[in-house]
Amino acid sequence: MDQSVAIQETLAEGESCSIAVECVSLLNDVRDSKLIGLVRQDKEHALFIYSHRRMAITADDVTLEQIIPISYDFSVVEVSSPDELAVVGADTRVRVTFLEEELELKLPFGSHTRLFLSEVNRAWSDVCQQYPKEEPKFDWLTKYRKVSKGARSLRKSIGAATVKMSQMKKSERAHAANSSGLKKEDESARGDALQSQEKVKGEVKDDLIRNSQPVLSNKAQMLGMPQFGLRDNLIKCELLKNEDAYTYIENYSFFLGTYNVNGQYPKESLSPWLASTTSPPDFYLIGFQELDLSKEAFLFNDTPKEPEWMLAVYKGLHPDAKYALVKLVRLVGIMLLFYVKAEHAPYISEVEAETVGTGVMGRMGNKGAVSIRFQFHNSDICVVNSHLAAHTEEFERRNQDFKDICRRIQFRQEDPTLPPLTILKHNVVLWLGDLNYRISDLEVDHVKDLIAKKDFETLHNYDQLKRQMDEEVVFVGFTEGEIDFQPTYKYDTGSDQWDTSEKCRVPAWCDRILWRGKSIKQLHYQSHMTLKTSDHKPVSSLLDIGIKVVNEESYKRTFEEIVRHIDRLENDCIPSVSLSEREFHFQDVKFMQHQARTVTVHNDGQVPCQFEFIQKLDEPAYCKPWLTAHPAKGFLAQGASVDIDLEVFVNRHTAPELNAGLQQLEDILVLHLERGKDYFISITGSYLPSCFGSSLSALCLLREPIQDMPLESIRKLSVKSNSPVIDSTDKPQEIPKEIWMMVDHLFRYAKKQEDLFQQPGLRSEFEEIRDCLDTGCLDTLPGSNHSVAEALLLFLDALPEPVIPFSFYQQCLDCCSDSIHCRQIISMLPQCHKNVFNYLTAFLQELLRHSAYNRLDVNVVAPIFAGLLLRSPDKQDINEKRKVKEFFQHFLVQTSSDRDIHEKSPE
């Protein structure tokens, strides 16, 4: 559990706790549990030490006892005995000193302690680098003197630190600044840094200080540091293989709930839903969808309804137990709340949350998923709350959303040497939400007749999710309990009556709960008809899940056996592997179309090994940005193999240079074995140029489809398009023909299309549209209106220079409230950019004239297109997004000078 949250709540504005760790104080042989956090204010750092309850979740659970400023006279010295160092898995004992203050602590074994010590060491090094001429004052710490038990010495410490540091000689400062070399991989530099640190502090009389992140280039030392690096991970690997020897199964109850609230505020108690079980469950995992349907929530991911529903949930929990909120995560209107019985909280760790949007362009968060993963005792659990694509006919899009969520959600691990975890890598996966799968091939009256007869078994045979799972298209390996309740969608709000609107939606089981894993039994699966706030009914499932709990005696015995075995192996063996292939060629790579190949790495040595793809000299990453290897690092037991997926994907960031011929698909991967040799994998490929990721000026010069032109001709045109002088024989088109084809299609067929630019299209149809534009093979674009609309947005998003060039960005923000000045800026754009801008705004004005049919309005259109036409060269904050929207809104009002959309063509 991230207990830095509890510390953060005790801090003033502008101060942050970056990391915290539980520890035991050993002063005067008295063992006292503490919570220690690294707190930062501007460029200054201090350690805040708290006493705390058994589980520190909020500020009420902790009491500040002592503050230790991190300055030149601060040090952290490891004082573990040789016997303790010889035991892998032993806690780490450290002595923290500052002037006359001294504290001895025992930190728990593991990667989190390693990370904490690394951050503390970095903070000390930053002091040396950032204050070469002036000293940190620590004035911000004085406000805590009333609450800190160590306050009497705090002010004295701060004053003494300031005086002593001001007396330091410049040469000592230089030594201190050099100690930032603790982070360097070079071992000699690391040694010099330690010597400098010793000179400054004076108290350090031995070489027990060590960087908590070992020097990777020193392989011998890695094996000599049993608590860190390769040895630590080898032990984890062996412990995982032998898990059955030291764990037993204990059952816990998990209450899962999902509720699409249709943008409403809570109007009734949630107890009939959340407290529907006889006895209080151990866990609550509650998912909401459509928490807020406002444009503000959609565009800025901000909603006042979050605290309202949080309070409603808290009040609705089972009254016979005390619960603690572990985590909340929200993406627009998709929210997931995680509560646990207070007595179980100490056994929860490694809590992480991730979100992914699957709306238009695969990024917008009106559809997508939020997810929380955690470890309870010795079981890894992942919970997903998703809201998939709507409408009966869009089941393929829902399938695609599911696969995208599984692929794109990745959780970082506490151990930074380990690759991120995907959803399906967990022991238990719990999936809930508005999955939006409908009932197909039955008329609405027939469906209602089956419901009236409670013939849910027959009706379920027409359920899209059941059909897709039976065909193993989605949710492979997942289980859903028997459905013996009526469909949960769609009702007239405030009633139990089926939809009486003009659309008369067919009832459907949109709201579902599924699971994946062993030792799971469903105790109930039901809807809750008494709640009438929304046009959906909430659903709940109570699962009895077998959790792996550690037997401490068996664990200790297994652990010791593994350590002895690894000791013998390390003395005798050097790791080695064999590769199934070392050269890979990717043929005809296209924009935004994945290609993947697999290399199998087999451990043919006599010892488990750790592998990792490493950076080449003077390169920022281990591979080019269009290439990824998954997993990029990991472990192999003796005789084991791993399949590494080599994936090529050209996106808006990498396409421009490939289109212009400035880069090629060529790279060499270096696979490194700890304590072993390096292996080289050659990657080549041929890229098919695309209008996506090409500049407007270059496209205006193209007279034929881009893939019909030789690469050298494209390269020359790209160079010519950047020239201020264009040859009269190469008079450019007014707008790129590709933009004209997409806009003309939408003008002809989609003016009255509902949810245009809000509902995503199909990826397969986008690929057909892209190929059509790049090859000119068809006069009419294929695919649905939504797919063409999304292709237009992706095209604008991929432009290397946006329609309003980056150089005009700040001017546009500065005059966003003045319509006349906004139009003057557009008049100064390069000719092709100005033509495209005017063409697109005229098209959008035409769409808005049909808003009675397509349900578009300025508040929908302006933010979507403003963020594409007027892109920031850097990351935008919310204030900038609002200014960009305001700027573009001036152009969505028809003026007498605007031309009809259908009168312009690329010629």
SVG drawing of the C-alpha trace seen along z (x, -y; Angstrom):
<svg xmlns="http://www.w3.org/2000/svg" viewBox="-44 -42 83 70">
<polyline fill="none" stroke="black" stroke-width="0.4" points="0.0,0.0 1.3,-3.5 1.6,-5.0 3.1,-8.2 -0.5,-9.2 -1.0,-9.4 2.1,-11.5 1.1,-13.7 -2.1,-14.6 -0.1,-16.0 2.0,-18.4 1.4,-22.0 0.8,-23.1 4.0,-23.0 5.4,-20.1 5.4,-16.5 6.2,-13.1 7.8,-11.1 8.3,-7.8 7.7,-6.3 8.7,-3.0 7.8,-1.3 10.7,-0.7 11.6,0.3 13.4,-2.1 16.3,-0.4 17.4,-3.3 18.4,-2.2 17.4,1.4 13.7,0.4 11.9,1.6 9.3,-0.8 7.4,-0.7 7.7,-3.9 6.9,-5.3 9.6,-7.4 9.0,-9.6 11.2,-11.6 9.6,-15.1 10.5,-17.8 9.8,-21.5 11.2,-23.2 14.9,-22.1 15.1,-21.1 14.5,-17.7 14.0,-16.3 13.1,-12.9 9.8,-13.0 9.5,-10.3 6.0,-9.3 4.6,-6.9 1.6,-5.2 -1.3,-2.9 -1.1,0.7 -2.2,-0.5 -1.4,-4.1 -4.1,-5.1 -5.0,-8.7 -3.4,-11.6 -5.4,-10.6 -3.4,-7.4 0.0,-9.0 1.7,-11.3 4.8,-13.3 7.6,-12.7 10.9,-13.9 12.2,-15.8 15.8,-15.4 16.9,-17.9 19.0,-16.6 22.1,-18.8 25.8,-18.4 25.9,-17.0 23.4,-14.3 24.4,-10.7 22.9,-7.3 25.3,-4.5 24.5,-0.8 25.4,0.9 24.3,4.5 26.7,7.0 28.6,9.5 26.3,12.2 23.2,10.2 24.7,9.4 25.3,13.0 21.6,13.8 19.6,13.0 16.3,11.6 17.5,10.1 16.3,6.6 18.7,3.7 19.9,1.8 21.0,-1.8 22.1,-4.7 20.8,-8.1 22.8,-11.0 22.5,-14.8 24.7,-16.9 24.2,-15.5 21.0,-13.7 21.3,-9.9 18.7,-7.3 19.1,-3.6 16.5,-2.0 15.7,1.5 14.2,1.3 12.4,4.3 14.1,6.4 13.0,5.8 13.0,3.4 10.9,0.7 13.7,0.2 16.2,0.2 14.3,-2.5 13.8,-4.5 17.5,-4.5 18.3,-5.4 16.0,-8.5 17.5,-9.6 21.0,-9.3 19.9,-11.3 18.4,-14.0 21.7,-14.3 23.6,-14.5 21.2,-17.2 22.1,-19.4 25.7,-19.2 25.0,-20.1 22.3,-22.8 23.8,-24.7 27.5,-25.2 27.4,-28.9 24.4,-29.2 23.0,-27.0 19.5,-25.5 17.6,-27.4 14.9,-24.9 12.6,-27.7 9.6,-25.7 10.2,-23.1 9.7,-25.5 5.9,-25.4 6.0,-21.8 7.6,-22.6 4.2,-22.5 3.3,-19.0 6.7,-17.3 7.8,-15.6 11.4,-16.4 10.5,-20.1 12.8,-21.3 15.9,-20.2 14.5,-20.9 14.9,-24.7 18.3,-24.2 19.3,-21.7 18.2,-24.0 20.1,-26.9 23.2,-24.9 23.0,-23.4 22.8,-26.9 25.8,-28.2 28.0,-25.1 27.3,-25.0 28.1,-28.7 31.5,-28.0 32.4,-25.2 35.3,-25.8 34.8,-25.9 37.0,-23.0 34.8,-20.9 31.8,-22.1 33.6,-20.8 34.1,-17.5 30.4,-17.3 29.3,-18.2 31.5,-15.5 29.7,-13.0 26.8,-13.1 28.9,-10.6 27.2,-8.0 24.8,-7.6 27.4,-6.9 28.0,-3.4 31.8,-3.8 33.1,-2.1 36.2,-4.3 34.0,-7.4 31.8,-5.8 34.8,-5.3 35.9,-8.9 32.4,-10.1 32.3,-8.0 35.7,-9.5 34.3,-13.0 31.3,-12.2 33.5,-11.0 35.5,-14.2 32.5,-16.4 30.7,-14.5 33.5,-13.6 31.4,-11.1 31.9,-8.4 34.9,-6.3 34.3,-3.2 33.1,-2.2 29.7,-0.8 27.8,-3.4 26.7,-2.0 24.4,-3.1 21.1,-1.3 21.0,-0.7 24.1,1.4 26.5,0.5 25.3,2.6 28.6,2.7 30.3,4.2 29.0,7.8 31.1,9.3 29.9,6.8 26.3,7.5 26.7,11.1 28.5,9.8 25.5,7.7 23.0,10.4 20.1,8.0 20.2,6.4 20.4,7.2 20.7,10.5 20.9,12.6 17.7,11.1 15.8,11.8 17.2,15.3 15.9,16.1 12.5,14.6 12.4,16.7 13.1,19.9 10.6,18.9 7.9,18.5 8.7,22.0 8.5,23.5 5.5,21.5 3.4,24.5 5.9,25.6 5.3,22.7 1.8,21.4 -1.7,22.6 -5.1,21.5 -7.4,19.4 -10.8,18.1 -11.9,14.5 -15.1,12.9 -14.9,10.3 -18.0,8.1 -17.9,6.8 -20.3,4.2 -20.9,2.3 -23.3,-0.5 -23.7,-2.8 -25.3,-5.9 -26.0,-7.8 -24.5,-11.1 -26.8,-11.4 -26.1,-12.4 -26.8,-9.8 -30.5,-10.2 -31.0,-7.1 -29.2,-4.9 -26.9,-2.3 -27.3,0.1 -29.8,2.3 -27.0,3.0 -23.8,2.8 -25.1,4.2 -27.1,7.0 -25.0,9.8 -25.8,11.5 -22.3,11.1 -19.9,8.2 -17.5,9.1 -13.8,8.8 -13.3,6.7 -15.4,4.2 -14.5,3.4 -17.1,1.0 -17.1,-0.2 -19.1,-3.1 -19.6,-4.2 -20.9,-7.4 -20.3,-9.1 -20.4,-12.5 -21.6,-13.0 -20.8,-16.7 -18.4,-18.1 -16.1,-19.4 -15.6,-15.9 -15.0,-14.5 -12.4,-17.2 -10.7,-17.9 -11.3,-14.7 -12.8,-16.8 -16.1,-16.2 -17.8,-17.3 -19.8,-14.1 -16.8,-12.0 -17.0,-13.0 -20.8,-12.7 -20.7,-9.0 -17.7,-8.3 -19.8,-9.4 -22.8,-7.4 -20.7,-4.3 -19.1,-4.8 -22.6,-5.2 -23.8,-2.1 -21.2,0.4 -22.1,3.2 -22.8,1.8 -21.3,4.7 -17.6,4.1 -15.2,1.2 -13.7,0.6 -10.7,-1.4 -10.5,-3.0 -7.3,-1.6 -7.5,-3.2 -9.6,-5.3 -9.0,-5.6 -11.1,-7.5 -10.9,-8.2 -13.6,-10.7 -16.8,-8.9 -15.2,-5.4 -14.4,-5.1 -13.2,-2.2 -13.3,-2.2 -11.3,0.4 -12.3,0.9 -11.1,3.5 -11.8,4.6 -9.5,2.8 -8.0,6.0 -6.9,7.2 -5.2,3.9 -1.7,4.7 -1.5,7.7 -2.1,5.6 0.9,4.3 2.1,3.2 -1.0,1.2 -0.9,-0.3 -3.5,-1.9 -3.6,-2.5 -6.1,-3.9 -6.5,-3.6 -8.9,-5.4 -10.3,-3.6 -12.5,-6.3 -11.8,-8.2 -8.2,-7.9 -7.7,-5.3 -7.1,-7.9 -10.3,-9.7 -11.6,-8.6 -15.3,-8.5 -14.8,-4.8 -12.0,-2.7 -11.0,-1.1 -9.5,-1.8 -7.6,0.9 -6.1,1.5 -3.7,4.3 -2.4,5.3 -0.9,8.2 -2.9,9.7 -0.8,12.1 0.9,14.0 -1.7,13.6 -1.6,11.1 -5.0,9.6 -6.0,7.3 -9.4,5.6 -10.6,3.9 -13.6,1.6 -14.4,1.0 -16.9,-0.8 -16.8,0.6 -18.2,-0.8 -21.9,-1.2 -24.6,-0.2 -25.8,3.3 -23.9,3.6 -20.6,2.6 -19.7,5.9 -16.4,6.1 -15.4,2.7 -16.1,4.0 -13.9,7.0 -11.2,4.6 -11.6,2.4 -11.1,5.5 -7.9,6.5 -6.6,2.9 -7.2,2.7 -5.4,6.0 -2.5,4.9 -2.1,1.3 -2.6,1.5 0.8,2.2 1.6,1.8 5.1,0.8 6.6,3.1 8.2,2.0 11.4,3.7 12.5,1.4 14.6,4.3 11.4,6.2 9.2,5.6 5.7,4.1 2.9,6.5 -0.1,6.8 -3.6,7.6 -3.4,11.3 -0.1,11.9 -2.0,11.9 -3.1,14.9 -6.7,13.5 -8.3,11.1 -11.7,9.6 -13.4,7.8 -16.6,5.7 -18.3,2.9 -20.7,1.8 -19.4,4.1 -22.2,3.0 -22.7,6.4 -26.3,6.6 -28.9,9.2 -28.9,9.9 -31.2,11.5 -34.4,11.1 -37.1,8.5 -37.8,6.3 -41.2,7.9 -39.8,11.4 -37.1,10.4 -39.6,8.9 -41.8,12.0 -38.8,14.3 -38.1,11.9 -41.7,12.1 -41.5,15.9 -38.1,15.7 -36.7,17.8 -33.2,16.3 -31.5,19.5 -33.0,19.1 -32.4,15.4 -28.8,15.8 -28.1,17.8 -28.7,14.6 -26.3,12.6 -23.3,11.2 -20.8,11.7 -21.7,15.3 -21.4,15.9 -18.0,14.1 -16.7,16.0 -17.9,19.3 -16.0,18.5 -13.0,17.6 -12.7,14.2 -12.6,12.3 -12.3,13.1 -10.5,16.3 -10.0,18.1 -12.6,16.0 -15.7,17.3 -19.1,15.7 -21.7,17.1 -25.2,18.2 -27.4,15.2 -30.8,15.7 -31.9,12.0 -33.5,9.9 -31.5,7.6 -30.2,4.4 -30.6,2.1 -32.5,0.0 -35.1,-1.4 -36.9,-4.7 -35.0,-6.6 -36.8,-6.5 -38.7,-3.4 -38.7,0.4 -40.3,-0.2 -38.5,0.7 -37.3,-2.1 -40.4,-4.0 -38.4,-6.5 -38.6,-6.7 -35.6,-4.4 -37.2,-1.7 -33.9,0.0 -33.9,3.8 -33.2,4.9 -29.7,6.2 -27.3,7.5 -24.8,4.7 -23.5,4.8 -21.4,7.8 -18.9,9.3 -16.4,12.0 -13.3,13.6 -10.2,15.5 -8.1,17.6 -8.1,20.7 -9.9,21.4 -12.8,19.0 -16.4,19.8 -19.3,17.4 -21.8,17.2 -24.3,14.9 -24.7,12.9 -27.7,10.6 -29.1,7.2 -30.7,4.8 -34.0,3.6 -34.9,1.3 -32.4,-1.3 -33.9,-3.6 -31.4,-6.5 -30.2,-5.5 -31.4,-3.8 -29.3,-0.8 -29.6,1.4 -26.6,2.1 -25.2,5.6 -23.3,7.4 -21.3,10.6 -20.0,12.2 -16.9,14.3 -15.2,16.6 -11.6,16.5 -8.8,18.8 -5.8,16.6 -2.3,18.0 -1.1,17.3 2.5,17.8 3.4,20.3 6.3,18.5 8.1,21.7 7.8,23.4 8.9,20.2 12.0,19.9 13.0,23.5 12.4,23.2 14.3,19.8 17.4,21.2 17.4,24.2 17.3,21.9 20.1,19.7 22.4,22.7 21.6,23.9 22.3,20.6 25.5,20.2 26.8,23.4 25.7,22.4 27.3,18.9 30.6,20.4 30.8,22.6 28.7,21.4 28.4,18.6 25.0,18.1 24.5,18.7 21.5,18.8 20.7,19.7 18.5,17.7 16.1,19.2 17.0,16.5 19.2,13.4 18.1,11.6 14.5,10.3 13.1,8.5 9.7,6.8 8.2,6.5 5.8,3.7 5.4,1.9 2.5,-0.5 1.4,-3.5 -0.3,-2.4 -0.3,1.3 1.5,3.7 3.9,6.3 5.4,8.7 8.0,11.5 9.1,13.8 12.6,14.7 12.8,17.6 15.6,17.3 16.5,20.7 18.7,20.9 21.1,23.7 23.5,22.9 23.8,24.5 22.5,21.5 19.4,19.3 20.1,16.0 18.9,12.5 18.6,10.9 18.0,7.4 18.2,5.4 20.7,2.6 21.4,-0.7 24.1,-1.1 26.7,-3.8 25.3,-7.4 21.7,-6.2 18.9,-7.1 17.1,-3.8 17.8,-0.1 15.9,-0.4 14.6,-2.8 11.2,-4.4 9.3,-2.3 10.5,0.9 9.7,2.6 10.8,5.9 8.5,7.5 9.6,8.5 12.7,6.3 14.1,7.9 13.5,10.9 14.7,14.2 15.1,17.6 15.4,20.7 17.8,23.3 16.5,25.1 13.6,22.6 12.7,20.6 10.9,17.3 9.3,15.9 10.2,12.3 7.9,10.4 9.7,8.0 7.0,5.5 7.3,2.8 4.7,0.0 5.0,-3.3 3.0,-6.1 2.6,-9.8 5.9,-10.4 8.0,-8.2 6.2,-8.4 7.4,-11.9 11.1,-11.0 10.3,-7.6 8.0,-9.2 10.6,-11.8 13.3,-9.2 15.4,-10.6 15.2,-7.3 15.0,-3.7 13.8,-0.6 17.2,0.6 18.3,1.3 20.5,3.8 19.3,5.0 21.9,5.9 20.7,8.7 22.8,8.7 23.2,11.4 24.2,10.5 27.6,12.2 27.5,13.4 28.1,12.2 26.0,10.0 24.0,11.3 23.1,9.2 19.8,9.2 19.6,7.5 16.3,5.8 15.5,4.5 12.3,3.6 10.7,1.9 8.3,-1.0 5.5,-2.0 5.3,-5.8 1.9,-7.2 0.1,-10.5 -0.4,-10.0 2.6,-11.7 3.5,-13.7 3.5,-17.5 0.7,-19.5 3.2,-21.3 4.7,-18.1 1.2,-16.5 0.1,-19.6 3.0,-19.0 2.1,-15.3 0.3,-14.8 -0.2,-11.0 -0.7,-8.7 2.3,-8.6 3.0,-4.9 3.1,-5.3 6.2,-7.5 9.8,-6.4 11.3,-7.1 13.9,-9.4 11.1,-11.6 9.3,-11.7 12.4,-12.8 13.1,-15.5 9.5,-16.8 9.8,-16.9 13.0,-19.0 11.3,-21.3 8.2,-21.7 10.3,-23.3 11.9,-25.8 10.4,-29.4 10.5,-29.5 8.5,-27.0 9.2,-26.4 6.3,-27.6 6.2,-24.3 5.4,-22.7 2.5,-24.8 1.0,-23.1 -2.7,-22.1 -4.8,-24.3 -5.3,-21.5 -4.0,-17.9 -6.3,-15.6 -6.3,-13.1 -8.0,-15.7 -10.5,-16.5 -11.4,-12.8 -12.2,-12.3 -14.0,-15.6 -16.0,-15.2 -17.0,-11.7 -18.3,-13.0 -20.0,-15.9 -21.9,-13.6 -22.8,-10.8 -22.3,-11.9 -23.9,-15.3 -26.7,-13.7 -24.7,-10.9 -25.2,-10.7 -22.1,-10.9 -19.8,-11.8 -16.2,-12.3 -17.3,-10.9 -17.8,-7.2 -14.6,-5.4 -14.5,-3.4 -13.0,0.0 -9.3,0.5 -9.7,2.8 -11.7,0.1 -9.1,-2.6 -6.5,-0.4 -8.6,-0.1 -9.1,-3.9 -5.4,-4.5 -4.5,-2.1 -7.0,-3.7 -5.6,-7.2 -2.0,-6.0 -2.5,-4.0 -5.4,-5.8 -7.0,-2.4 -10.6,-3.5 -12.6,-6.6 -14.9,-6.2 -13.5,-5.6 -14.5,-2.3 -15.7,-1.9 -18.3,-3.4 -18.8,-7.1 -17.3,-6.8 -14.2,-5.1 -13.7,-7.9 -14.2,-10.5 -11.6,-8.9 -9.2,-8.6 -9.5,-12.4 -8.7,-13.1 -5.7,-10.7 -4.5,-12.4 -4.5,-15.8 -3.0,-14.4 -0.1,-12.8 0.9,-16.1 4.5,-16.8 3.6,-20.5 0.0,-21.2 -2.5,-23.2 -1.6,-26.2 2.1,-25.9 3.9,-25.7 5.4,-29.1 1.9,-30.7 0.9,-28.8 1.6,-31.4 0.2,-34.3 -3.1,-32.3 -3.3,-31.8 -2.5,-35.5 -5.4,-36.7 -7.9,-33.9 -10.5,-36.3 -10.3,-38.7 -12.1,-37.3 -10.6,-39.9 -7.0,-39.2 -7.6,-35.5 -8.7,-35.9 -5.7,-38.1 -3.3,-35.3 -5.0,-32.8 -4.5,-35.3 -0.8,-35.1 -0.4,-31.3 1.5,-29.7 -0.9,-29.4 -1.6,-25.6 -2.1,-25.7 -4.5,-28.6 -6.4,-26.8 -6.8,-23.7 -7.8,-25.6 -10.6,-27.5 -11.7,-24.3 -12.1,-22.4 -13.8,-25.2 -16.3,-25.6 -17.0,-21.8 -17.6,-22.0 -19.9,-24.9 -21.9,-22.8 -22.1,-19.9 -23.3,-22.2 -26.2,-23.4 -27.4,-19.8 -27.1,-19.5 -30.7,-18.5 -29.8,-15.2 -26.1,-14.6 -26.4,-16.0 -23.1,-18.0 -22.7,-21.4 -19.8,-23.8 -18.9,-22.5 -18.3,-19.1 -16.6,-20.1 -14.4,-22.9 -12.3,-21.0 -11.8,-18.0 -10.6,-19.9 -8.9,-22.8 -6.5,-20.3 -5.5,-19.0 -5.4,-22.1 -3.7,-24.2 -1.3,-21.8 1.2,-22.8 4.9,-22.0 4.9,-20.9 2.4,-19.3 -0.7,-21.5 -2.1,-22.3 -5.9,-22.8 -5.7,-26.5 -4.0,-26.3 -6.6,-23.7 -9.4,-26.2 -7.6,-29.0 -7.2,-26.8 -10.8,-25.9 -11.8,-29.6 -9.6,-30.5 -11.1,-28.0 -14.7,-28.7 -14.5,-32.0 -14.3,-30.2 -17.3,-27.9 -19.7,-30.8 -20.7,-31.3 -19.6,-34.6 -20.5,-36.1 -17.0,-35.4 -17.1,-31.7 -17.3,-29.6 -19.6,-26.5 -17.7,-23.3 -18.7,-21.6 -17.3,-24.3 -13.7,-23.6 -11.6,-20.7 -7.9,-20.0 -7.4,-21.5"/>
</svg>
